[in-house]
Amino acid sequence: SGSTGRPKGAGNTHQGAGNLVGELITAHGHKPNARVLQFASFAFDASFSEVMPALVSGARLYLIDESSVRTDPRALGRFIAEQGITLATLPPVILPEIPIEDLACLQTLVVAGEACSPALVKRHAEHCNMLNGYGPTEASVCVTIAGPLDPQMDATALVPIGRPIQNMQLYILDASLNPLPVGVVGELYIAGAGLARGYLGRAGLTAERFIANPFTP
């Protein structure tokens, strides 16, 4: 987890990994005839969510041999079109630069890694099943999925992050860990099978950030 401060390792579990794979096979539509793009670097936890559901479901996994393709939107678009990719997970920042005709083969497009705009939803959701995934490194890659997204959504709206995946729970709490009503801003807390055990070798920070679930019976 390196979004703030010094990068730190999060100790995720095999249980969380298995829970994620089972969810994504269904949610993303992995099938033996699917052609899945492996876009994320293997140094990034998102690569697990591309590789493992594809292999477990018997889908074809297409690796990008040249690293420059990942940073060149037009080269990436050509790769997707030439290989007939049907399922891809991509960060929203790169999508506007990929020619829309190169994505005609996509049946499912998952956006993740950063906030997605309504303009991107309008551009892509009319042509494929578009999903929005969210998850911090302190959990097994993905904890919520929204979709299929509506291409007619209000241009001023926020694209939702969706509902928790199977065996996960999310809470919006105040500073005293009390649940907040709908529409009130608070902190997002995650619980369930996909939550990490803590930060590797950093017991103090783990005790600060990973707290006992007050809603567990």
Secondary structure as the mmCIF struct_conf table of DSSP 4:
data_model
#
loop_
_struct_conf.conf_type_id
_struct_conf.id
_struct_conf.beg_label_comp_id
_struct_conf.beg_label_asym_id
_struct_conf.beg_label_seq_id
_struct_conf.end_label_comp_id
_struct_conf.end_label_asym_id
_struct_conf.end_label_seq_id
BEND BEND1 SER A 3 ARG A 6
STRN STRN1 ALA A 10 ALA A 10
HELX_RH_AL_P HELX_RH_AL_P1 HIS A 14 ALA A 27
TURN_TY1_P TURN_TY1_P1 HIS A 28 GLY A 29
TURN_TY1_P TURN_TY1_P2 PRO A 32 ASN A 33
STRN STRN2 ARG A 35 GLN A 38
BEND BEND2 ALA A 40 ALA A 40
TURN_TY1_P TURN_TY1_P3 PHE A 42 ALA A 43
BEND BEND3 PHE A 44 PHE A 44
TURN_TY1_P TURN_TY1_P4 ASP A 45 ASP A 45
HELX_RH_AL_P HELX_RH_AL_P2 ALA A 46 SER A 57
TURN_TY1_P TURN_TY1_P5 GLY A 58 GLY A 58
STRN STRN3 ARG A 60 LEU A 63
BEND BEND4 ASP A 65 ASP A 65
TURN_TY1_P TURN_TY1_P6 SER A 67 SER A 67
HELX_RH_AL_P HELX_RH_AL_P3 SER A 68 THR A 71
HELX_RH_AL_P HELX_RH_AL_P4 PRO A 73 GLN A 83
TURN_TY1_P TURN_TY1_P7 GLY A 84 GLY A 84
STRN STRN4 LEU A 87 LEU A 90
HELX_RH_3T_P HELX_RH_3T_P1 PRO A 92 GLU A 97
BEND BEND5 ILE A 98 ILE A 98
HELX_RH_3T_P HELX_RH_3T_P2 ILE A 100 LEU A 103
TURN_TY1_P TURN_TY1_P8 ALA A 104 CYS A 105
BEND BEND6 GLN A 107 GLN A 107
STRN STRN5 THR A 108 VAL A 111
BEND BEND7 GLY A 113 GLU A 114
HELX_LH_PP_P HELX_LH_PP_P1 ALA A 115 SER A 117
HELX_RH_AL_P HELX_RH_AL_P5 PRO A 118 HIS A 124
TURN_TY1_P TURN_TY1_P9 ALA A 125 HIS A 127
BEND BEND8 CYS A 128 CYS A 128
STRN STRN6 ASN A 129 TYR A 134
TURN_TY1_P TURN_TY1_P10 THR A 137 GLU A 138
STRN STRN7 ALA A 139 ALA A 139
BEND BEND9 SER A 140 VAL A 141
BEND BEND10 VAL A 143 VAL A 143
STRN STRN8 THR A 144 ALA A 146
BEND BEND11 PRO A 148 PRO A 148
HELX_LH_PP_P HELX_LH_PP_P2 LEU A 149 ASP A 150
TURN_TY1_P TURN_TY1_P11 PRO A 151 GLN A 152
TURN_TY1_P TURN_TY1_P12 ALA A 155 THR A 156
BEND BEND12 ALA A 157 ALA A 157
HELX_LH_PP_P HELX_LH_PP_P3 LEU A 158 PRO A 160
STRN STRN9 ARG A 163 PRO A 164
TURN_TY1_P TURN_TY1_P13 GLN A 166 ASN A 167
STRN STRN10 MET A 168 LEU A 173
TURN_TY1_P TURN_TY1_P14 ALA A 175 SER A 176
BEND BEND13 LEU A 177 LEU A 177
STRN STRN11 PRO A 179 PRO A 179
TURN_TY1_P TURN_TY1_P15 VAL A 182 GLY A 183
STRN STRN12 GLU A 187 GLY A 192
TURN_TY1_P TURN_TY1_P16 ALA A 193 GLY A 194
STRN STRN13 LEU A 195 LEU A 195
STRN STRN14 TYR A 199 TYR A 199
TURN_TY1_P TURN_TY1_P17 LEU A 200 GLY A 201
HELX_RH_AL_P HELX_RH_AL_P6 ALA A 203 ARG A 209
BEND BEND14 PHE A 210 PHE A 210
TURN_TY1_P TURN_TY1_P18 PRO A 214 PHE A 215
#
